[in-house]
Amino acid sequence: MKLGDIVDNNKIKIVEDFRNELFITNQEYILGVNDGKEFRKAKFTGSKMYNGKSMLTFSLEDEMLCINASYLSYALTEPKEETDG
């Protein structure tokens, strides 16, 4: 069950993927979180609800990463690697 199923959509507008307009799907980012940890080459895969909170989901080279948006300190677009050719 989603939050939109509980709330009458005629009265309150629910935006489930509230961060999707800020992040581009499949774009790589450098992420920094509140505890000082940094994740490089984190590819944005979308957002999902977890225990009533919206989480941002990213894929790393060998694992998945879910971040509560309130813990995200910064997100920078990963510079594109230039290839000679």
C-alpha positions as CSV (number, residue, x, y, z in Angstrom):
1,M,0.0,0.0,0.0
2,K,1.3,3.4,-1.0
3,L,0.8,6.7,0.8
4,G,-1.2,7.9,-2.2
5,D,-3.7,5.0,-1.6
6,I,-4.4,6.2,1.9
7,V,-4.7,10.0,1.3
8,D,-7.6,11.4,-0.7
9,N,-5.8,12.6,-3.8
10,N,-8.5,15.2,-4.5
11,K,-7.5,17.1,-1.3
12,I,-3.8,16.6,-1.0
13,K,-1.4,16.1,-3.9
14,I,1.1,13.4,-3.2
15,V,4.4,13.4,-5.1
16,E,5.9,10.0,-4.5
17,D,9.2,10.5,-6.3
18,F,9.9,13.9,-4.8
19,R,13.6,13.9,-5.6
20,N,13.4,12.5,-9.2
21,E,13.1,16.1,-10.6
22,L,16.5,17.0,-8.9
23,F,18.3,13.8,-10.0
24,I,18.6,12.4,-13.5
25,T,18.1,8.6,-13.7
26,N,21.3,6.8,-14.7
27,Q,23.4,9.9,-14.1
28,E,26.5,9.4,-11.9
29,Y,27.0,11.6,-8.9
30,I,29.5,12.1,-6.1
31,L,27.5,11.9,-2.8
32,G,28.4,13.2,0.6
33,V,26.5,12.2,3.7
34,N,26.3,13.7,7.2
35,D,28.9,11.4,8.8
36,G,31.6,12.5,6.3
37,K,31.4,9.4,4.1
38,E,31.7,10.1,0.3
39,F,30.5,7.8,-2.5
40,R,31.9,8.3,-6.0
41,K,30.3,7.1,-9.2
42,A,26.9,6.5,-7.6
43,K,24.4,6.1,-10.4
44,F,20.9,7.4,-9.5
45,T,18.2,4.7,-10.0
46,G,15.2,6.4,-8.5
47,S,13.4,6.7,-5.1
48,K,11.3,4.5,-3.0
49,M,9.3,4.6,0.3
50,Y,10.8,2.8,3.3
51,N,9.0,2.9,6.6
52,G,7.1,6.0,5.5
53,K,10.2,7.9,4.5
54,S,11.3,8.6,0.9
55,M,14.7,7.1,0.2
56,L,17.0,7.9,-2.7
57,T,18.4,4.8,-4.4
58,F,21.8,4.6,-6.1
59,S,23.8,1.8,-7.6
60,L,27.5,1.5,-7.0
61,E,29.9,-0.8,-8.9
62,D,29.1,-3.9,-6.8
63,E,26.2,-2.8,-4.4
64,M,23.0,-0.8,-4.0
65,L,22.8,2.3,-1.8
66,C,19.7,3.8,-0.2
67,I,20.0,7.3,1.4
68,N,17.5,9.1,3.5
69,A,17.3,12.5,1.9
70,S,17.8,14.3,5.2
71,Y,21.2,12.7,5.6
72,L,22.4,13.7,2.2
73,S,24.8,16.7,2.6
74,Y,25.7,17.2,-1.1
75,A,25.4,15.6,-4.5
76,L,27.7,16.7,-7.3
77,T,27.4,15.5,-10.9
78,E,30.3,13.1,-11.6
79,P,32.6,14.6,-14.3
80,K,32.4,12.8,-17.6
81,E,35.5,11.0,-18.6
82,E,36.8,12.3,-21.9
83,T,38.0,9.7,-24.4
84,D,40.5,10.3,-27.2
85,G,39.3,8.9,-30.4
